[in-house]
Amino acid sequence: MSGLWRGCGRSTPWAIDDLERLDENTTAALIDDLEALRAHLGIDAWLVHGVS
């Protein structure tokens, strides 16, 4: 996992965010983070539900 919290979609970047790396904030990167967390916790399968 990246160790960073990310917003997504139309979220406003935080003042501490590295604006040079915002293009790395992709859906695929978010999914990779969730998959790494799932594997780390030893969960075989889960349903993730997000709301805004």
N, C-alpha and C positions, 0 to 999 in steps of 0.2 A: 504494500500500500504506500501511497505517496506520503502519508503523514500530514497532508494538507486538507483542509476542508474546502470544498468547492461549491460555489453557486452554479446554477445552470440556466439555460434559456435566457431570459431577459433580466436576470438578477444584476443589480448594480455591484460592481467590484468594491471591495473594502479598500480603505486608504492604504492598508499594509500589503495589498496584493501586488505582485510583480506584473505590471502591465505588459511587459515584454513577453510574458508567458501565457497570456490569456488565450491564445490560439490553441494551447494544449488542453483547454477545458472543453472536452468533447463528451458526447454521450458515451462513446466507446471507453474513454478514460474513467468515467463515472461507473460504468458497468464493471470494468476491471477492478476498481476499488471495492465494489460490493462483492464481487466474486472472491477476491483475496480475503475479505472479512469472513465470508461464508466458510471458506476452506479453513481459515485460522480457527474458527469456532467449532469446526468439525460437524457442521450441519450438512446433511446429504442434499436436501432441497428446501427451498423456502419460497414464500410468496412475498414480494416486496410491493408495498402500496405507498405511493407518495402523493401528497396533496400540496397545493400552493397556499 
